[in-house]
Structure formats: structure tokens, C-alpha cells
Amino acid sequence: MRKLTLIVLAASLAAAASWCDTKDTTRFNFLLIEPGVRPGGFGKAFTGLADDVNASFYNPGGLALQEKNGISVMHEPRGTGELKDMFYDYVAFSYGMGKYGRLSADIIYNDAGKMDATDTTGRVYGVIHSYMAAPSLYWSYPVRADLGVGAGVTYAYEHLTDQPGGVDQQILFNGGVLYKTPLKGLSGGLAFTNVGTNKTGTRRDKEKREIEVSWPPPRAVRLGLGYRLLSNELNDLTFAADASKLLMNFKEHLDDELGQAVYSGGAEYVYAKMVAVRAGYYRDKWGVITGLTLGFGFAYKGISFDYARVPEGQLFKDRHRFAVGYVF
């Protein structure tokens, strides 16, 4: 066995993978990491709010109801232990096309770091570099002033090693809808993300028998609510709540299915449209990612800086995210 290879694989799969019938994990598990600094401060609850450029990942339907264009660049250092050079980046861009709707794009890049590859004698014969990327393109359209729909396509690419079977890629699809209810300030969202076909293959069980298995992409359904309780020149107060579930195994009982869902919620207070503070809670019991989220932000003449601290599981603990953005 190559020394530390298992550490690389564990790091790349550490994003709260759930199990399917055969106890194998999903593919492209880096897509389970929910990006964005402002949503991160909210507890990663953004499906029912979806009111900035980060909506492309959480609910592309929310993009349709936005009036301004924007770009956001996020960086999250993820180095830990022997993998000090790991990081996770996210860039999102959105541009309105008038009566033709809104065109948006984003890209996720997760670098799992580099390390020496060694044989059983400890001899170094190369370098292992594991990385993953997922560029996406979205189109959204306001069906009505209070109803937006959006859809997108994602190219998921995962490079674990240079060895045969160490690279995986697939086209995935996303879609969502955001509805601003008649109750002032209340909106709701529904989104389906990373929809694609399963990859089939074989593996050995505990008795070393060859069995057929199926690895799905991390396709999921997301439900969310957003509520802007207060909004004026000096004060804005917003609440959000989300629930999401991987669409892998429909043979469980309802209580088991609900237990495997991810629940999150949070709040944001903004003073004078310039200074924001955020807090939330994220609970993924099945993926063992649970904890408080915190964040703050500053904005001036369309330029913004945001920070968030988010829980990232047993391997990464709490991570710090930073983002700069521009709205125009």
C-alpha cells in the first residue's frame, strides 16, 4: 500500500457522506460542502432566502428575483495535520439580461493537497495530488414578480490519484424555485441539486465475495424558508431555516429518513446597510457535522468583505471562511 494514500482519500471524502444500501458512499463528496461566507454565517440556511449571488448553489430560482449583478470570491483554508496545504474555494457570478432572465455561473475548487507517494519499503516514487472541481452554469427567469425559477448544469470532476480509477467525472443537473409569499417578508424555496445517474461496479464484502454496488452522485432535495422581519434605512433583521436530504435510499422508514436529513437555521442583522453580524446552527447528525456558525460583514458602495466560522466535521473541526464581493 502507498503510505498516506488513505489519508488523502479520507480527506477528500470527509464532507459528511451518507450511506446507501451497500454501505458505499456517494461520489463527488466535495459537493456536500455548502459554500459561501454569508450563507455560512446563517448556518448554511439559504434555500428559502437566496437573495444574493450565492443563490446559484442553494437555489437558482432565487437568482431570477434579484435586481443587481454581483460577484463573490470565497476562500477557506482547510489544512490540518499532515495535509497543511488543503483549501476550498468558491467563485460565483450573476448577470441580468433583462427580459431574457439572468445568467449565472459558479465554480467550486477543493484542493486536498500534495504528499509523497511511497511503496511498502518507504521509498518515495512520486507525488499524490488530489483535487476536485465543479464549474456550473445557470439560467433563471422571473415567472412573476413573486416567483422565480432557475436551472443549471454542473461538470463534476474528481482527481484522487493518477492511478487507474483515480479520476471520476460526470454532468449533473440542478433546479429550483423561490416564492415570495403574500405575507410580507416571508419567502420559501425548493431546490434539487446534483441530479445524475449512479455509477455501478463491484467490490468485495467482508467474506471477500464480489458484490454489485451502485455509487450515486450527492443528489439532494432542499427546502427552506426566509423571513425578513425588519427592513429600513438603519436596520435589517432576517431569519432563515433549511432542511436538506440526500436522495439515495428510499427503503428506510420515515423516521430513519428524517434522521438522515440536515437541518440548519440562522439570523442576520445589518446596520445602515453596511455592517452585518450573523449566527446560526448546523446539524448533520448522520454526517457528524454539528455546531454553531458565526459571521460578520462590511459593505460600502457595492464592495463587501465577509467572514464566517463554520463546523466542518471531525477531521476539519471549525473552519474560517473569507470572501470579497462586488454588487453592481
C-alpha positions in Angstrom: 0.0 0.0 0.0 1.1 3.5 -0.7 1.8 5.4 2.5 -0.7 8.1 3.4 -3.0 7.3 0.4 -5.8 6.5 2.8 -5.4 9.9 4.5 -5.8 11.6 1.1 -8.9 9.6 0.4 -10.4 10.3 3.8 -9.8 14.0 3.5 -11.5 14.1 0.1 -14.5 12.2 1.4 -14.8 14.0 4.7 -17.7 16.1 3.7 -20.5 14.3 5.6 -21.1 11.4 3.3 -24.3 9.4 3.9 -24.6 5.7 3.3 -26.6 3.8 0.6 -27.9 0.2 0.8 -24.5 -1.3 0.1 -22.8 0.9 2.7 -20.8 2.7 0.0 -20.6 6.5 -0.1 -21.7 8.9 -2.7 -19.3 10.1 -5.4 -18.1 13.8 -5.6 -18.5 14.2 -1.9 -16.8 17.6 -2.1 -20.2 18.8 -3.4 -21.6 18.1 0.0 -19.7 21.1 1.4 -22.1 24.0 1.1 -20.1 27.1 0.0 -20.5 30.8 0.6 -19.5 33.1 3.5 -22.7 34.9 4.1 -24.8 31.7 3.9 -22.2 30.1 6.2 -22.8 32.7 8.9 -26.5 31.9 8.6 -25.9 28.2 9.4 -25.8 27.4 5.7 -29.5 28.0 5.6 -30.1 29.9 2.3 -32.6 27.9 0.1 -35.6 30.0 1.1 -33.7 33.3 1.2 -31.5 33.0 -1.9 -31.1 36.8 -2.2 -27.5 37.2 -3.4 -25.1 35.7 -5.8 -24.6 32.6 -3.6 -28.1 31.5 -4.5 -26.7 29.7 -7.6 -25.6 26.7 -5.4 -28.5 26.7 -2.9 -31.5 27.6 -5.1 -31.0 29.0 -8.6 -34.7 30.1 -8.6 -33.7 32.9 -6.2 -31.4 34.4 -8.8 -34.4 35.3 -11.0 -35.8 37.8 -8.5 -32.5 39.7 -7.9 -32.2 43.1 -9.4 -28.5 43.7 -9.2 -25.5 41.9 -10.7 -22.8 40.5 -8.5 -19.6 38.5 -8.0 -18.2 36.8 -4.9 -14.9 35.1 -4.3 -14.5 32.8 -1.2 -11.5 31.1 0.3 -11.5 28.6 3.1 -8.1 27.2 4.3 -8.6 23.6 5.2 -5.1 22.5 6.1 -4.9 20.0 9.0 -2.3 17.6 10.3 -0.1 16.3 7.6 -2.3 17.9 4.9 -1.4 21.5 5.6 -1.9 22.9 2.1 -5.5 21.9 1.6 -8.1 24.6 0.7 -11.6 25.1 -0.6 -12.6 28.0 -2.9 -15.8 29.2 -4.4 -16.5 31.9 -7.0 -20.0 32.9 -8.1 -21.1 35.5 -10.7 -24.5 36.7 -11.8 -25.6 39.0 -14.6 -29.1 40.1 -15.5 -30.2 40.0 -19.2 -33.4 42.0 -18.9 -36.4 40.2 -20.4 -34.3 37.2 -21.1 -33.8 36.4 -17.5 -30.5 36.1 -15.6 -27.3 34.2 -16.5 -25.1 33.0 -13.6 -22.0 30.8 -13.1 -20.0 29.5 -10.3 -17.1 27.1 -9.7 -16.1 25.1 -6.7 -12.5 24.0 -6.3 -11.4 21.8 -3.5 -7.6 21.0 -3.2 -6.9 18.1 -0.9 -3.1 18.8 -1.0 0.0 17.1 -2.1 2.1 14.4 -0.4 4.8 11.9 -1.2 3.8 8.5 -2.6 5.7 5.6 -1.1 5.9 1.9 -1.6 5.8 -0.7 1.2 9.5 -0.2 1.8 9.1 3.5 2.4 10.7 4.5 -0.9 9.3 7.7 -2.4 8.5 7.3 -6.1 6.2 10.3 -6.8 3.7 12.8 -5.5 0.0 12.4 -5.0 -2.1 15.5 -5.7 -5.8 15.2 -5.0 -8.2 17.9 -6.2 -11.8 18.3 -7.2 -13.6 21.0 -9.3 -17.2 21.7 -10.3 -17.9 24.6 -12.7 -21.6 25.3 -13.2 -23.8 27.5 -15.5 -27.3 28.6 -14.6 -30.2 30.4 -16.2 -33.1 31.8 -14.2 -36.3 33.6 -15.0 -39.0 35.6 -13.1 -42.3 33.9 -13.9 -43.9 36.6 -11.9 -42.7 39.4 -9.6 -43.0 37.0 -6.7 -42.0 33.7 -8.3 -38.6 32.8 -9.8 -37.4 29.6 -11.4 -33.9 28.5 -12.3 -31.9 25.6 -13.6 -28.3 24.8 -14.1 -25.8 22.2 -15.3 -22.6 21.2 -13.4 -19.5 19.4 -14.6 -18.1 17.5 -11.6 -14.5 16.4 -11.8 -12.7 14.5 -9.1 -8.9 13.6 -9.3 -7.9 11.4 -6.3 -4.7 9.8 -7.8 -3.0 9.2 -11.2 -3.7 5.5 -10.8 -6.4 3.7 -12.9 -9.8 4.5 -11.3 -8.5 7.6 -9.5 -10.4 10.0 -11.7 -14.2 10.4 -11.9 -16.3 12.9 -13.8 -20.0 13.5 -14.6 -22.5 16.0 -15.8 -25.1 16.9 -13.1 -28.2 19.0 -13.1 -29.8 21.5 -10.7 -33.1 23.3 -10.4 -35.0 25.4 -8.0 -37.9 27.7 -7.4 -38.3 30.7 -5.0 -41.7 32.1 -4.0 -42.3 35.4 -2.1 -45.5 34.7 -0.2 -48.3 37.3 0.4 -47.0 37.6 4.0 -44.6 40.5 3.8 -41.0 39.4 4.2 -41.7 35.6 4.0 -40.3 33.5 1.2 -40.0 29.8 0.5 -37.7 27.8 -1.7 -37.4 24.3 -3.1 -34.3 23.0 -5.0 -32.9 19.8 -6.4 -29.2 19.7 -6.7 -26.5 17.4 -8.3 -29.0 15.2 -10.1 -27.4 12.5 -12.1 -27.2 8.7 -12.7 -25.4 6.2 -10.5 -22.1 4.6 -11.3 -22.2 0.9 -11.0 -19.3 -1.5 -10.2 -18.3 -4.3 -7.9 -16.5 -4.6 -4.5 -15.6 -7.3 -2.1 -17.6 -7.8 1.1 -16.4 -9.0 4.5 -16.3 -12.5 3.2 -14.3 -11.4 0.2 -17.1 -12.1 -2.2 -17.6 -9.9 -5.3 -20.9 -8.0 -5.0 -22.5 -5.4 -7.2 -22.7 -1.9 -5.9 -24.0 1.5 -7.1 -22.5 4.9 -6.3 -24.8 7.8 -6.7 -23.8 11.5 -7.0 -24.8 13.6 -4.0 -28.2 14.4 -5.4 -30.4 16.1 -2.8 -33.6 18.0 -2.3 -33.5 21.2 -0.3 -36.4 23.1 1.4 -36.1 26.5 3.0 -37.8 29.5 4.5 -36.6 33.1 4.7 -38.2 35.8 6.7 -37.2 39.5 6.7 -38.7 40.7 9.9 -37.4 44.2 9.7 -36.1 46.3 6.8 -35.5 50.1 6.8 -32.6 52.5 6.2 -30.9 51.7 9.5 -32.0 48.2 10.5 -32.4 44.9 8.7 -33.2 41.7 10.5 -33.5 38.4 8.6 -34.1 34.8 9.6 -33.6 31.6 7.6 -34.2 27.9 8.1 -33.3 24.9 5.8 -33.7 21.2 5.6 -32.0 19.0 3.0 -31.9 15.3 2.3 -29.7 13.1 0.1 -31.8 11.2 -2.4 -30.0 7.8 -2.2 -32.1 5.3 -0.3 -35.9 5.2 -0.3 -36.2 1.9 1.6 -35.7 3.4 5.1 -38.6 4.1 7.4 -39.7 7.7 7.6 -38.1 8.3 11.0 -34.8 7.0 9.7 -35.0 9.2 6.6 -35.7 12.3 8.7 -32.8 11.4 10.9 -30.5 11.4 8.0 -31.6 14.9 6.9 -29.5 18.1 7.5 -31.2 20.9 9.4 -29.9 24.4 9.8 -31.0 27.9 10.7 -29.7 31.3 11.4 -30.2 35.1 11.6 -28.6 38.2 10.2 -28.7 41.8 11.5 -27.5 44.6 9.3 -27.0 48.2 10.4 -27.2 51.1 8.0 -26.8 48.7 5.0 -23.1 48.5 5.9 -22.3 46.3 8.9 -23.7 42.8 9.4 -23.5 40.2 12.1 -24.7 36.6 11.6 -25.2 33.5 13.7 -26.7 30.1 13.1 -26.8 26.4 13.9 -26.0 23.5 11.6 -27.0 19.9 12.4 -26.0 16.9 10.2 -26.2 14.0 12.7 -25.6 11.4 10.1 -22.6 13.1 8.7 -21.3 14.0 12.2 -21.2 17.8 11.4 -22.9 19.8 14.1 -22.3 23.1 15.7 -22.7 26.9 15.8 -21.9 29.2 12.9 -20.8 32.8 13.3 -20.1 35.6 10.9 -19.8 39.3 10.1 -19.6 41.5 7.1 -18.9 45.0 5.8 -20.2 46.7 2.7 -19.6 50.1 1.1 -20.5 51.3 -2.3 -21.1 47.8 -3.6 -17.8 46.3 -2.3 -18.1 43.8 0.6 -15.9 41.7 2.9 -17.4 38.8 4.8 -16.1 36.3 7.3 -17.7 33.1 8.8 -16.7 30.3 11.1 -18.4 27.1 10.2 -18.3 23.5 11.5 -16.7 21.0 9.0 -16.8 17.7 10.8 -14.4 15.6 12.9 -11.5 15.9 10.5 -11.5 19.6 10.0 -13.3 20.9 13.1 -14.3 24.6 12.8 -13.0 26.3 9.7 -12.7 30.0 8.8 -14.1 31.4 5.5 -13.4 34.8 3.9 -15.0 36.4 0.9 -14.8 39.6 -1.1 -17.7 40.7 -3.3 -19.0 43.4 -5.6 -22.6 44.3 -6.4 -23.3 46.5 -9.4 
